[in-house]
Amino acid sequence: MDMQLAPAPLVTDPRRRLILFFFLMTAMFMATLDNQIVSTALPTIVGEFGHLERFGWIGSAYLLALSAVMPLYGKLGDLFGRKYVMMTAIAIFTVGSAVCGLAVSMDTLIAARVLQGLGGGGIMVSIFAVNADLFEPRERARYQSYSSLVLMASGAIGPVLGGTMSDLFGWRSIFLVNVPIGFIALTGLAFMLPYRKPHRRPKIDYAGALLLALTTTSVVLATDGSELFGALISPQSVGVVAFGAVCAVAWVFVERRAPEPIVPLQLFGNSTFSLLLIISIMGGAIAIGMVNYFALFLQTTTGLSPSAAGLLFILLTGGLVCGSLSAGRIISRTGRYKPFAIASLSCSALAFALMSQTHAGTPIAFIGAIMLLHGIGIGLAQQVPVIGVQNAAPARDVGAATGSVTLSRMGGASIAISIYGAIIASGLGKAGVPIAGVADIEQLTPKMMAALPEASRQAVADIYAAAFSTLFMTSCAIALIGLGAAVMLKPVQLPRASETKQPQPATAEAAE
């Protein structure tokens, strides 16, 4: 059994830790909400600025910058201390939000979204790394489950909030509202978070940071190929993939010789770290990657309106909340996270296997039960990869490990969304017989479907159901790959609070 001592928490006063945690969650909610809140406001923005062909870049620019800097921020926190690195990230995000709100053209908006992403990536990674400093490993499991709920809450209310604010105050308000929130979070962290100075001289691996940023940018660009370049397999997409592969190989050579690599390659020698990265990639693919496709499935095959389909997501979110809170408390009590990784991916694999057998006439209650099962599955292991790598990595590399696992989850989601889109497009393309009243099946909106004759509506639903059957089987296979990695994990037990190293007389709070 793998046991190790946990370092002393950064803050010992429980009340102060809770207040700090609130400020951290405020920053996280702001950063994660931003990508969701924009989606419903996009048509309004395009209506003002035009340039419909650049529509996709408003979302992609943010994700590109976010993904490129995640590992770098983790490493900077390890080298310089997390307090000022995180405050810098929040400041960059807040300035980016202000520039977005004051944008005068589509080009300035896209550039400001890149600036926002450069800050947002740092917020995401730094929050999980600061949590590792604030809470001992078992207690961390419980608080990471609360972080997961904040992530899901931002995903659930983002589109609704974006549409409402756009209608009431104009689309600029969805960006400008971040300015006071960012200022509150900055002020709280400045006064409440102690500064723990790392005991080593910083040496920044500039070449490694640049090559890793180019590699991750290439992955996101390639997976968005169908939207950005018109087709998933196009000369531009192939060129981007080839460039990304060259950068990845060069990055490995650079990291081998760097005195302070962005992601230390010896981490990959730890089987727990490598397996948790695989679980994180697969988890991102079946959790984040599937959300939009569930919505499309419900609206095309069941005939539900968008609002009625949205109600079924309450079951998914409810299952996630129950799974995440239960897992957090039990991991905190037992110190074991492997059983939750196995249970989570087993639930999701079963849910997708059942979903692949559904058809246009399947009862709504049955589909709702499957979504509840999948939600519970996601929730059970939502925090496992982060907790696991933070426990497996040496204390000096916690930030780099956290950045790697957060990036892998985003990467899994990006790649999966691209694969799912290609599967649906291929399934719809096989519909050989023309359907009465349908010129292009891919352009059908739920309102247009509702207006079709019964026979045409049934034909469209059957075509979509067949395409989704293949997609759900693919998701099941992805979950089974993750399950294989979960079964291979070592039965690690997180250390207890009583096993932590005794802090030195000059504590971090006194040093402040």
Secondary structure, DSSP 8 states (H G I E B T S, - for coil): ---------S---HHHHHHHHHHHHHHHHHHHHHHHHHHTTHHHHHHHH--GGGHHHHHHHHHHHHHHHHHHHHHHHHHH-HHHHHHHHHHHHHHHHHHHHT--SHHHHHHHHHHHHHHHHHHHHHHHHHHHHHS-HHHHHHHHHHHHHHHHHHHHHHHHHHHHHHHHH-TTHHHHTHHHHHHHHHHHHHHHS-----SS-----HHHHHHHHHHHHHHHHHHTHHHHTSSSSSHHHHHHHHHHHHHHHHHHHHHHH-SS-SS-GGGGGSHHHHHHHHHHHHHHHHHTTTHHHHHHHHHHHS---HHHHHHHHHHHHHHHHHHHHHHHHHHHHH-B-HHHHHHHHHHHHHHHHHHTT--TT--HHHHHHHHHHHHHHHHHTSSHHHHHHHHHS-GGGHHHHHHHHHHHHHHHHHHHHHHHHHHHHHHHHT--S--TT-S-GGG--HHHHHTS-HHHHHHHHHHHHHHHHHHHHHHHHHHHHHHHHHHHS---B---GGGS----SS-HHHH-
